[in-house]
Amino acid sequence: MSIEEHYRIRQVHIYYYLEDDSMSVIEPVVENSGIPQGKLIKRQRLSKNDRGDHYHWKDLNRGINITIYGKTFRIVDCDKFTQVFLESQGIELNPPEKMALDPYTELRKQPLRKYVTPTDFDQLKQFLTFDKQVLRFYAIWDDTDSMFGECRTYIIHYYLMDDTVEIREVHERNDGRDPFPLLMNRQRMPKVLVENAKNFPRCVLEISDKEVLEWYTAKDFIVGKPLTILGRTFFIYDCDPFTRQYYQEKFGISDLPRIDMSKKEPPPMKQELPPYNGFGLIEDSAQNCFALIPKAPQKDVIKMLMNENKVLRYLATLESPFPEDKGRRFVLSYFLATDMISIFEPPVRNSGIIGGKYLGRTKVVKPGSSVENPVYYGPSDFFIGAVIEVFGHRFVILDTDDYVLKYMESNAAQYSPEALLSIQNHIRKQEAPAPELDGQQAEEDPGVRDLEALIDTIQKQLKDRPCRDNIREAFQIYDKEASGYVDRETFFKICGSYQLPVDDSLIKELIRMCSHGEDKIDYYNFVRAFSN
């Protein structure tokens, strides 16, 4: 309490709550008042006399004194809501009074006396004027020239109140550095030392004005210029808005640019795959270059599920300069689920060529495609007359099965006009009547003639029975290689499931003529006898 203060007038707000007739007294908080302020009397019902009567809103009015717990309060005015409420209840309010002011508080509001100091620079004035005002600069220290050096980010604080400098290091998450916030404690930084003070033991003693000719000031920190502090060169690339405003008002510098110091990522290196070694598929071999532990290439599962067990079969011949290859026939099977091709050569007796599997399931690359972007054969590349090159061997497609015709009819958009025209011409040739020969008939293989006659006889015998078109599909499920042959055990198992009369003499003869070796049966010709 000051000696000039003899008494104090305290201004408070009295609140009356109509819901329960309770009251509270609140004193507004005044900064640096030196006394506890805020809630003087908490909300409660207050007694107005010794008999225990409580204050009621009828007892309150402007220009009266009320005593609460031995303290007298003078009510000088009320708010608009209180005035309207009391007047509506028939209470005549006294005229408002002026709020009494505390003389000591008003005395403190008077301006302080101005003292003129004899010195040229007043440090106290600087402290009072620039207290809590700090210039903030963003800088980097590029130490990449040294071994294991890197580029670090720092924040430089310049305190205007005493011209001290502080450098803080910006830590990033998981940067692997110790969490020391300060690179340099707050201190004055010498810019130019006295000639005789270069060997001054600065690590032991503090530097005074006698050893320094010039200190760092605010004008030395400019955005876009390097700054050397304690042997480290910092490059200032940005500052905060307060610093920009200060430089504009103090030095007239209004164009402090922000320099982009973000690290530009190097352009991605193009991953070059080694040349294809010829083993397996190109996609499988490329997985060894993408990961240390190779993973299987992704497959189109929806395509595999929709085209499961769907195979396109074609009859082809080998285009070869050797005469012994001219009569060879091959069955090309294209699997829609995996886009793979398999080639099977039906065995021919006494041909001197061992038939069987000619090519297992694999994807075949079109000639002329690059190794980086291989283009595989698709369903649209297979039509009558097309030439398919498979690993240096050229096959010419001669015929197709009925399923291929249905597939091409339902997916005509993906086929070229040339492919569709070839199928139409092929169907016309099959439907055209055979030309009459002048006394000469084409020679036929006796075995083929007997087989066709037997199939015709069986079809006439089973004419009254219902057609079994799904017999072929049952055989194709077990024929994984699409070779046209199944083993005898599987053959009789399927015949038993469809209740085919295999004990009939004609059926036995058909089985004998369709047999190949001791364990294989050609189900293509066998099924023809049961298809009307």
KAHU-V239656 format. One record per pair of residues at least 6 apart in sequence whose ideal C-beta (glycine too) atoms are under 7 Angstrom apart, sorted by sequence separation. I is the first residue (numbers start at 1). J is the second residue. D is the distance in Angstrom with one decimal. If there is no record, write none. Layout:
i=(I;I)
j=(J;J)
d=(D;D)
This chain:
i=(47;48;87;143;144;171;221;247;248;276;279;288;369;501;515;516;16;30;47;48;65;66;86;143;144;158;200;220;226;227;287;318;334;348;387;388;408;479;495;500;514;15;29;46;65;171;226;277;287;333;347;412;478;514;14;15;29;45;46;65;66;142;156;157;226;227;247;276;332;333;346;347;365;366;387;388;502;27;83;287;318;345;365;366;492;511;14;15;27;48;64;140;141;156;157;200;225;317;332;345;365;366;377;386;475;514;26;63;140;224;244;317;318;364;385;478;514;12;13;26;27;62;140;141;154;155;168;223;273;284;330;331;344;345;363;364;384;12;26;61;62;140;154;168;169;197;222;223;283;315;316;330;344;383;384;12;25;60;62;139;154;155;168;221;223;274;330;331;343;382;384;408;511;25;62;154;166;167;223;273;315;316;343;384;510;10;11;24;138;139;152;153;167;190;194;239;328;329;342;24;166;193;194;313;314;342;405;24;77;136;137;166;193;194;342;475;510;76;77;166;193;238;313;474;22;76;136;192;238;340;341;22;46;76;164;165;190;192;237;311;312;340;367;22;23;76;134;135;164;191;311;340;341;21;134;164;165;191;237;311;312;339;134;135;163;190;191;328;17;134;189;310;335;364;41;133;159;188;189;310;471;12;133;330;154;191;307;308;61;130;131;307;468;491;62;63;130;359;485;488;23;61;62;63;219;487;491;21;58;61;62;223;224;304;487;488;62;63;127;223;303;304;380;21;62;126;127;224;379;380;485;486;341;380;383;485;339;385;485;486;384;484;18;339;380;383;384;484;189;383;484;16;384;25;336;16;334;461;184;343;334;458;475;457;165;163;454;458;475;163;454;472;332;454;471;160;14;454;471;158;12;14;451;468;469;158;332;467;156;330;467;312;314;319;462;312;455;459;458;455;459;451;455;318;319;319;318;319;156;317;316;317;154;316;316;317;281;316;135;314;315;137;315;135;314;11;313;282;314;9;141;312;313;9;282;312;9;141;142;8;139;140;276;312;8;139;275;139;140;139;5;137;138;273;4;138;138;2;137;4;136;136;137;136;135;135;140;357;344;344;346;342;344;342;344;333;331;331;331;311;309;313;347;311)
j=(53;54;93;149;150;177;227;253;254;282;285;294;375;507;521;522;23;37;54;55;72;73;93;150;151;165;207;227;233;234;294;325;341;355;394;395;415;486;502;507;521;23;37;54;73;179;234;285;295;341;355;420;486;522;23;24;38;54;55;74;75;151;165;166;235;236;256;285;341;342;355;356;374;375;396;397;511;37;93;297;328;355;375;376;502;521;25;26;38;59;75;151;152;167;168;211;236;328;343;356;376;377;388;397;486;525;38;75;152;236;256;329;330;376;397;490;526;25;26;39;40;75;153;154;167;168;181;236;286;297;343;344;357;358;376;377;397;26;40;75;76;154;168;182;183;211;236;237;297;329;330;344;358;397;398;27;40;75;77;154;169;170;183;236;238;289;345;346;358;397;399;423;526;41;78;170;182;183;239;289;331;332;359;400;526;27;28;41;155;156;169;170;184;207;211;256;345;346;359;42;184;211;212;331;332;360;423;43;96;155;156;185;212;213;361;494;529;96;97;186;213;258;333;494;43;97;157;213;259;361;362;44;68;98;186;187;212;214;259;333;334;362;389;45;46;99;157;158;187;214;334;363;364;45;158;188;189;215;261;335;336;363;159;160;188;215;216;353;43;160;215;336;361;390;68;160;186;215;216;337;498;40;161;358;183;220;336;337;91;160;161;337;498;521;93;94;161;390;516;519;55;93;94;95;251;519;523;54;91;94;95;256;257;337;520;521;96;97;161;257;337;338;414;56;97;161;162;259;414;415;520;521;377;416;419;521;376;422;522;523;422;522;57;378;419;422;423;523;229;423;524;57;426;68;379;60;379;506;230;390;382;506;523;506;216;215;506;510;527;217;509;527;388;510;527;218;73;513;530;218;73;75;513;530;531;221;395;531;221;395;532;379;382;387;530;382;525;529;529;528;532;525;529;393;394;395;395;396;234;395;395;396;234;396;397;398;363;398;218;397;398;221;399;221;400;99;401;371;404;100;232;403;404;101;374;404;102;234;235;102;234;235;371;407;104;235;371;236;237;237;104;236;237;372;104;238;239;104;239;107;239;240;243;243;243;246;261;481;481;482;484;481;483;482;484;482;482;483;484;476;477;482;516;482)
d=(6.8;6.6;6.6;3.5;6.2;6.3;6.6;4.5;4.7;5.6;6.7;5.1;4.0;5.6;5.4;5.9;5.3;6.5;5.9;4.9;5.2;5.5;5.9;6.3;6.0;5.7;6.8;6.8;5.2;5.1;4.0;5.0;5.6;6.6;5.6;4.7;5.9;5.7;5.2;7.0;5.4;6.5;4.7;6.3;6.9;6.2;6.8;6.5;5.9;7.0;3.2;6.3;5.4;4.4;6.6;4.9;5.9;4.7;5.1;5.4;6.7;5.0;6.7;4.3;5.1;6.3;6.2;6.4;6.5;4.8;5.7;6.6;4.8;4.8;5.6;6.8;7.0;4.7;6.2;6.2;5.2;4.4;6.8;6.8;6.7;6.6;5.6;6.8;6.4;6.6;5.7;5.8;5.2;5.4;7.0;5.3;6.5;6.6;5.6;6.5;6.0;6.1;6.7;5.1;5.9;5.2;6.9;7.0;6.7;6.9;5.4;6.0;6.6;6.4;6.6;5.0;4.9;5.3;4.9;5.6;5.3;5.8;5.5;6.2;5.5;4.6;5.8;5.2;5.6;6.5;5.4;4.7;5.9;4.8;4.8;5.1;5.6;6.5;6.9;7.0;6.8;6.9;6.5;5.9;5.0;3.7;6.9;6.8;4.2;6.3;4.9;6.9;6.2;6.7;6.9;4.7;4.5;6.7;6.0;5.1;5.6;6.2;6.7;6.4;6.4;6.9;5.2;6.6;4.2;6.2;6.8;6.0;7.0;4.1;6.2;6.4;7.0;4.5;5.6;5.7;6.4;5.1;3.9;6.7;6.2;6.1;6.8;5.9;6.1;5.5;6.6;4.3;4.2;5.8;5.4;6.3;6.6;6.5;6.0;6.0;6.6;6.1;6.9;6.0;4.4;6.1;6.5;4.2;4.3;6.4;4.3;6.8;5.9;5.9;4.8;6.2;6.0;6.5;6.8;4.1;6.7;4.7;5.3;5.2;5.1;4.1;5.9;4.4;6.8;4.4;6.7;5.6;5.4;6.9;4.9;6.8;4.3;4.2;4.1;5.2;4.3;5.8;5.0;5.3;5.1;5.6;5.3;4.1;5.8;4.6;6.9;5.6;5.0;6.0;6.8;5.4;4.8;5.8;4.9;5.6;6.8;6.0;5.5;6.7;6.1;6.0;4.9;6.7;6.8;7.0;6.7;4.4;6.7;5.3;6.5;4.7;6.9;5.7;4.3;6.6;6.0;6.4;6.9;6.2;6.4;6.8;3.8;5.5;6.9;3.7;5.2;4.2;6.3;4.7;5.4;3.8;4.6;6.5;6.3;5.8;6.2;6.1;4.4;6.9;6.3;5.3;6.7;6.5;6.7;5.6;6.9;4.5;6.2;4.6;6.5;6.0;5.5;5.7;5.0;6.5;6.7;6.8;5.0;6.3;6.9;6.4;6.8;6.0;6.9;5.2;4.4;6.2;6.5;6.6;3.6;6.6;5.9;5.0;5.8;5.7;4.3;6.0;6.8;6.8;6.7;4.9;6.3;6.8;5.9;6.5;4.8;5.7;4.9;6.9;6.8;6.5;6.3;6.7;6.7;6.9;6.1;5.4;4.3;6.3;6.3;6.5;6.7;6.4;6.7;6.2;6.2;4.7;6.9;5.7;5.2;6.9;6.7;6.7;5.6;5.9;6.7;6.9;5.3;5.1;6.3;5.9;6.5;6.8;7.0;6.3;4.7;6.3;5.8;7.0;6.8;6.6;7.0;6.0;4.2;5.5;6.8;6.3;4.6;6.7;4.1;6.9;6.1;5.4;6.9;7.0;4.2;5.4;6.5;6.0;4.9;5.9;5.8;6.1;6.2;4.9;4.9;5.6;4.0;6.8;5.3;6.3;4.7;6.9;6.9;5.1;5.6;6.9;6.8;6.8;5.3;4.9;4.3;5.5;6.9;5.6;4.1;5.4;4.8;6.3;6.6;5.9;6.4;4.6;6.6;6.7;4.1;4.9;6.0;6.5;6.4;4.3;6.7;6.6;5.0;6.7;6.2;4.4;6.8;5.8;4.6;6.4;5.9;6.2;6.1;6.6;6.4;5.7;4.0;6.0;7.0;3.4;6.7;6.8;6.1;6.8;6.3;6.0;5.9;5.2)
